[in-house]
């Protein structure tokens, strides 16, 4: 459940920051009459995201329940979630400083077009976060044994993100977003590595990849499958009592290099400085004209 809480917190805060930037811009521009269109776009994005999450679950549990393609469907969803998580983490680290200006510019252009454009701009700004959340959540809870627990954790993470966003908007409370996104990004990379491991396991069950019974380790005698810490490790990082060689290779091949690249300090580009002017030289005064 910690993994889904982290997903809700991270994605929810990103969406909350987007909405707060749009609302603050309209308030400062004295265009509060357009807030209705912004909230309409946000509401539509949330509704579409919830529907997308339900569709993923319905397809897996109902439409493909009696077919062997269910494992393949879950594997593809897991791999897609890993791609989106990786892209989102690195994109946010790069675009965090410029996202506010870009959103204000797009909203300014939408205001010049009309109310439909404002609602569409708000919808597009939020729906990406919502669809990512649904896909990552679906992939993260595959095989979860706690009924309803992961969903409640996701909602709790989103609620926490909304509360933080409101405090930042309405009060003087400030948090270091760079540190926040660095910590949550690191944890999400480990979560994504576990999702990829689960996807490889599904591909092995579907017969696409070999080596399902070739185990890399078996610590079931030490890691009690019914213990709370086992559920914690499994739910957060997909660390299971047994794992095939290919699962472990996939986890390490993704998790170690991606985490190292993410934690590597970024070089700050220094602005180009103009060359220093040459020192002025004293000129020899011209001789006085002879009478």
C-alpha positions in Angstrom: 0.0 0.0 0.0 2.9 2.3 0.5 3.7 2.1 -3.2 0.2 3.2 -4.2 0.3 6.0 -1.6 3.5 7.2 -3.0 2.1 7.1 -6.5 -1.0 9.1 -5.4 1.2 11.6 -3.6 3.6 12.2 -6.4 1.2 12.3 -9.3 -1.4 14.1 -7.2 1.0 16.9 -6.2 2.1 17.4 -9.8 -1.6 17.7 -10.9 -2.3 20.0 -7.9 0.6 22.3 -8.8 -0.7 22.5 -12.4 -4.2 23.5 -11.3 -2.9 26.0 -8.7 -0.7 27.7 -11.3 -3.8 28.0 -13.6 -6.0 29.3 -10.8 -3.4 31.7 -9.5 -2.9 33.2 -13.0 -6.6 33.8 -13.5 -7.0 35.4 -10.1 -4.0 37.7 -10.6 -5.2 38.5 -14.1 -8.7 39.3 -12.7 -10.2 36.7 -15.0 -12.0 34.7 -12.3 -14.9 34.4 -14.7 -12.9 31.7 -16.5 -12.4 29.6 -13.4 -15.6 27.6 -14.2 -14.0 26.5 -17.5 -10.8 25.5 -15.8 -12.6 23.4 -13.2 -14.7 21.9 -15.9 -11.6 20.8 -17.8 -10.0 19.4 -14.6 -13.2 17.5 -13.7 -13.4 16.0 -17.1 -9.7 14.9 -16.9 -10.4 13.2 -13.5 -13.5 11.4 -14.8 -11.6 10.1 -17.9 -8.7 9.0 -15.7 -11.0 7.0 -13.4 -12.8 5.5 -16.4 -9.4 4.5 -17.9 -8.4 2.8 -14.6 -11.7 0.9 -14.5 -11.3 -0.1 -18.1 -7.9 -1.6 -17.4 -9.2 -3.6 -14.4 -12.4 -4.7 -16.2 -10.4 -5.9 -19.3 -8.0 -7.9 -17.1 -10.5 -9.4 -14.6 -13.5 -9.9 -16.8 -12.9 -9.9 -20.5 -9.6 -11.8 -20.3 -10.3 -13.9 -17.2 -10.9 -17.1 -19.2 -8.0 -16.6 -21.6 -4.3 -17.0 -21.5 -3.9 -13.5 -22.9 -4.5 -12.0 -19.5 -0.9 -12.5 -18.4 0.2 -10.9 -21.7 -2.1 -8.0 -21.2 -0.8 -7.4 -17.7 2.8 -7.7 -18.9 2.3 -5.1 -21.6 0.6 -2.8 -19.1 3.5 -3.2 -16.7 6.1 -2.4 -19.3 4.1 0.6 -20.4 3.8 1.8 -16.8 7.6 1.5 -16.4 8.1 3.6 -19.5 5.7 6.3 -18.3 7.2 6.4 -14.8 10.7 6.8 -16.2 9.7 9.5 -18.6 7.7 11.4 -16.0 10.5 11.4 -13.4 13.1 12.7 -15.7 10.8 15.1 -17.5 9.7 16.7 -14.2 13.3 17.1 -13.1 14.1 18.9 -16.3 10.9 21.0 -16.7 10.2 21.9 -13.1 11.7 25.3 -13.4 9.9 26.3 -16.7 6.5 24.6 -16.3 4.9 27.6 -14.6 5.8 29.9 -17.4 4.7 27.5 -20.1 1.3 26.9 -18.5 0.7 30.7 -18.1 1.6 31.2 -21.8 -0.7 28.4 -22.9 -3.5 29.7 -20.7 -3.0 33.2 -22.0 -3.4 31.9 -25.6 -6.5 30.0 -24.6 -8.1 33.0 -23.0 -7.7 34.8 -26.3 -9.6 32.0 -28.2 -12.5 31.4 -25.8 -14.0 29.4 -23.0 -13.8 26.1 -24.8 -10.1 26.6 -25.4 -9.6 27.4 -21.7 -11.4 24.2 -20.6 -9.5 22.2 -23.2 -6.2 23.6 -22.0 -6.9 22.7 -18.4 -8.1 19.2 -19.5 -4.9 18.5 -21.4 -2.7 19.9 -18.6 -4.3 17.5 -16.0 -5.3 14.4 -18.0 -1.8 13.3 -18.6 -1.2 13.0 -14.9 -4.5 11.2 -14.4 -3.9 8.6 -17.1 -0.4 8.0 -15.9 -1.7 7.5 -12.3 -4.3 5.0 -13.5 -1.8 3.0 -15.5 0.9 3.0 -12.8 -1.7 2.1 -10.1 -3.1 -0.8 -12.1 0.4 -2.2 -12.7 1.5 -1.7 -9.1 -1.4 -3.5 -7.5 -1.3 -6.6 -9.7 -1.2 -9.6 -7.3 -2.1 -7.5 -4.3 -3.8 -9.6 -1.6 -5.3 -6.7 0.4 -8.8 -6.0 -0.9 -9.4 -2.3 -1.3 -6.2 -1.4 0.6 -4.2 -0.2 -2.4 -7.1 2.0 -3.6 -7.5 3.6 -0.2 -3.8 4.3 -0.1 -3.9 5.9 -3.5 -6.8 8.1 -2.5 -5.0 9.0 0.7 -1.9 10.0 -1.3 -3.9 12.2 -3.6 -5.7 13.8 -0.7 -2.4 14.5 1.0 -1.1 16.1 -2.3 -4.3 18.3 -2.5 -3.8 19.4 1.1 -0.2 20.3 0.5 -1.1 22.2 -2.7 -3.8 24.1 -1.0 -1.5 25.1 1.9 1.1 26.3 -0.6 -1.5 28.3 -2.5 -3.5 29.8 0.3 -0.8 30.3 3.0 2.8 31.0 3.4 3.7 27.4 3.7 6.5 26.4 1.3 8.2 23.1 0.7 11.4 22.3 -1.2 9.9 20.8 -4.3 13.4 19.9 -5.6 14.1 17.7 -2.6 10.5 16.3 -2.6 10.7 15.2 -6.3 14.2 13.8 -5.8 13.2 11.6 -2.9 9.9 10.5 -4.4 11.6 10.0 -7.8 14.2 7.7 -6.3 11.5 5.6 -4.6 9.4 5.5 -7.7 12.3 4.1 -9.7 12.5 1.2 -7.3 8.8 0.8 -7.5 9.1 0.8 -11.3 11.8 -1.8 -11.1 9.4 -4.0 -9.2 6.7 -3.4 -11.8 9.1 -4.5 -14.5 10.0 -7.6 -12.6 6.3 -8.4 -12.4 5.9 -7.8 -16.1 8.7 -10.2 -16.9 7.0 -12.8 -14.6 3.8 -12.4 -16.6 5.6 -12.8 -19.9 7.1 -16.0 -18.5 3.7 -17.3 -17.4 2.3 -16.4 -20.9 5.1 -18.5 -22.5 6.7 -15.5 -24.3 9.9 -15.7 -22.2 11.5 -18.9 -20.9 12.9 -19.7 -17.5 9.9 -19.5 -15.3 11.1 -22.3 -13.1 14.8 -21.3 -13.2 15.0 -19.6 -9.8 17.7 -17.1 -8.9 16.9 -17.5 -5.2 14.4 -19.1 -2.8 14.2 -17.4 0.6 10.7 -18.6 1.4 12.1 -20.3 4.5 13.4 -16.9 5.8 10.8 -14.5 4.3 7.4 -15.7 5.6 4.8 -15.2 2.9 2.2 -14.4 5.5 4.3 -11.8 7.5 3.6 -8.1 7.4 7.1 -7.2 6.3 6.8 -9.6 3.4 3.6 -7.9 2.3 5.4 -4.5 2.7 8.4 -5.6 0.5 6.2 -7.2 -2.1 3.8 -4.3 -2.3 6.5 -1.6 -2.4 9.3 -3.1 -4.4 7.9 -6.5 -5.6 10.6 -8.3 -3.6 9.1 -11.9 -3.4 10.3 -15.0 -1.6 11.2 -16.6 -4.9 12.1 -15.1 -8.2 13.4 -16.4 -11.5 16.8 -15.5 -12.9 15.3 -13.4 -15.7 13.2 -11.4 -13.2 16.2 -10.5 -11.1 18.2 -9.6 -14.2 15.4 -7.3 -15.4 15.1 -5.7 -11.9 18.8 -5.0 -11.7 19.2 -4.0 -15.3 16.6 -1.3 -15.0 16.8 -0.2 -11.3 20.6 0.2 -10.8 21.5 2.3 -13.9 18.3 4.4 -13.9 18.7 5.2 -10.2 22.4 6.1 -10.8 21.5 8.4 -13.7 18.7 10.1 -11.7 20.8 10.7 -8.7 23.7 12.1 -10.7 24.1 15.8 -10.1 22.9 17.9 -13.0 25.3 20.5 -14.4 24.0 24.0 -14.1 24.5 25.9 -17.4 26.1 29.2 -16.7 24.9 32.1 -18.7 27.4 33.3 -21.3 29.3 36.4 -20.1 30.2 39.2 -22.5 33.9 39.6 -23.0 35.5 42.2 -20.8 36.2 45.5 -22.5 39.7 46.3 -23.4 41.4 48.7 -21.0 41.4 52.2 -22.4 44.8 53.5 -23.4 45.9 57.0 -22.9 46.3 58.8 -26.2 49.2 61.1 -26.8 47.9 64.7 -27.1 48.4 66.2 -30.6 51.0 68.9 -30.8 49.8 72.4 -30.7 49.8 74.1 -34.2 52.7 76.3 -34.9 51.9 80.0 -35.4 
